[in-house]
Amino acid sequence: MSNNDKDCLDNLRMDMSTFARSCYLLHNIGGLSDSKYDRLEENVCFFLSVLAHHKKNVTVKFDHVRSRHTVRIYFNVVLVSLLKLVPILTVTPKPVEDICTVARWKHFKDNTTCVAMVT
């Protein structure tokens, strides 16, 4: 992989700083680590290639010179690690309160099934 933001954005849909931070979180909180043959960053690249470009395992295996089985295994390992970050990266929505004065939420005040992110 190249060492510039444009290539990183084109291939992974995130800049190098965001990729490094994602790998840091996946390692320290998600428990993802280097394997015997592959680095953590390469495994995250497998994962992001599939998501960012709707690639199949056979395409990723060709791009990274790995077996389909290896790509599948590491995709699942990164996915499990990423799911451990859900409580940290997601925000729980709060219902719109009756005292809310923001105009764009006025239509949702009486509807208890609608929720919004009110800040």
Buried (B, 14 or more C-beta within 10 A) or exposed (E): EEEEBEEBBEBBBBBBEBBEEBBEBBBEBBEBEEBEEBEBBBBBBBBBBBBBBEBEBEBBBEBBEBEBEBBBBBBEBBEEBBEBBEEEEEEEEEBBEEEBEEEEBEEBBEEEEEEBEEE
